[in-house]
């Protein structure tokens, strides 16, 4: 599969997963945590799907399109594993983490710190949507929406 086709499959799965999750979260209070703002596409999508919901975005540096930059108090720059840890206990309804690199050594390190970080950010009943598989005793696997290929994206419920 070409890298372009792989990218299209990934972002299609991401959109389908986020749309599904947004319907599940409609009645669950709490902010949304976006780990990896990037160019801001998913932030922009979540802002449209969850109007009025606070979305706090984290990234190493700002690289988002100007239409997809959160307000200053909801943009946190620096090493994500360090900056987001300061928000432990915030009671997020959703943690979205699209920070995989497809470099095995880097992704293995991320998969070490991301599960406990995500669990610490979520409220009970909150959801993690991740491009990486996560393993943590407080996170239970959720089924992906129909049409999303197995292991293309991952969903977890905070117990």
N, C-alpha and C positions, 0 to 999 in steps of 0.2 A: 504494500500500500504506500502511495506517495505521502510525503509529509503534508502536502496540501489536503489530501483526502483525510488523513489522520486528524488534522486540525479541524476540518469541517465536522467530522464525527464527534470530536471532543466538545466543540462549542455548541453543537446541536444537543448533545447529551446534557451539557451544562444548563442550557436554557430550559430543557424539558424538566430537569431535576429542580431547578429554581422555581419554575412555575408550579410544579407539584407541591413543593415545600411551602410556597406562599399560601396556598389554599389550606394546608394543614395548620399554619400559624395564625390564621385570621383571628382567632379568639384568644391566643396566647400572648399575654403582655411581655414586654421586654424589648430592649434594643436589638439591632442586628449588628453583628461584628463581621467585617469584611477583611480577612487576612490576605493581603496582597491586592492593593488597589490597581496596580498595573496601569493600563490606559483608561480604566474607569468604565469599561463596558458593562461588567456585572453590577457595579455600583449603580450605574444609570438605570439598568433593568430593574434592580431591586427597588430603587426609589420610585419607579413607575408602578410596580406591582404592590408595593406596601406604602402608599402615600401617608404621610404624617408620622411614620415610624422613624425613630432615630437610627441612623446607620453610621457607625464609627468605623472608619477605614484606616488600615495600617499598611505601611510599606517602608522600604528602606529609603526611598527618595521619591519625590513627586515626579510622575511622568504621565499623568492623566491628561486627557483632552480637557480644555477649560470648561466645557459643558458638563463634565463628569467629576468635578472636584467638590468634595464635601465642604461644608463651612469649617472655618479654622478650628473650632473646638471639637470637631468630629474627624479631624485628620491628624494622625499620629505617625510621625516619621522616625525612623531608626530601625535597629534590628528587631524584627517582629517578635521573636521569642522573648526579648527583654522588655520591649515597650508594652506589648499586650499583657504580659504577666502583671503589670500594675493595675489592670482592670479585673483581676480575679474577683469573683463574687458579684459581678455586675448584674447577673441574672438575665443573660441574653436569651432571646427566643431562638435565634439562629446564629451559628458561626459558619461562615462560608470561607473555605480555604482552598484557593486555586493557586497553590504555590509550588507545585511540583516542577522539576526542571528536566526530567528524563535523563539526568546524570545519576547513576545508581548510588554513588557515594554521598552526594549532596542530599538526595531524596531519603536515603537511609537515616541520615542525621536529622532531617526534618521529621521523619516518622518516629523518631525517638522523643522529641520535645513537643510535637504537636498534640498528641492525644491527651496528656495531662493538662496542657494549656487549654485546649478546647473544653474539656470537662470542667475546668475551673471557671470558665467564662459563662457557661450555660446555666440556666435555671432548670429545675426538674421538669421534664417534658419537652425541653428545648431540643433542637435538632442541629447536627453537624452535617454539612454537605462538603465533601472533600474530594479532591482529585487523587489523593493518596489513601490507601487502606490504613485504617487506624485500629489500634488494639488498646483497650483500657477497660477496667472492670466496671466503670460507671457508664459505659457507652454500649448500647445494644444495637445490633445491625437492624436496619429498616429495609424493606423491599424498595427497589428502584421502580419508578413508573414504567408502564408498558412502553416498549420500544427502545429503552436505554440499554445498551449492551452491558452484560455482566462485566464487572471490573473496569468499566470506562469511567465511572463515578461511584462514590460511596456515600451512603446515608446512615446516620446513627442517631439514636434517641438517648438523651441523658436520663438515666434511671433516677 
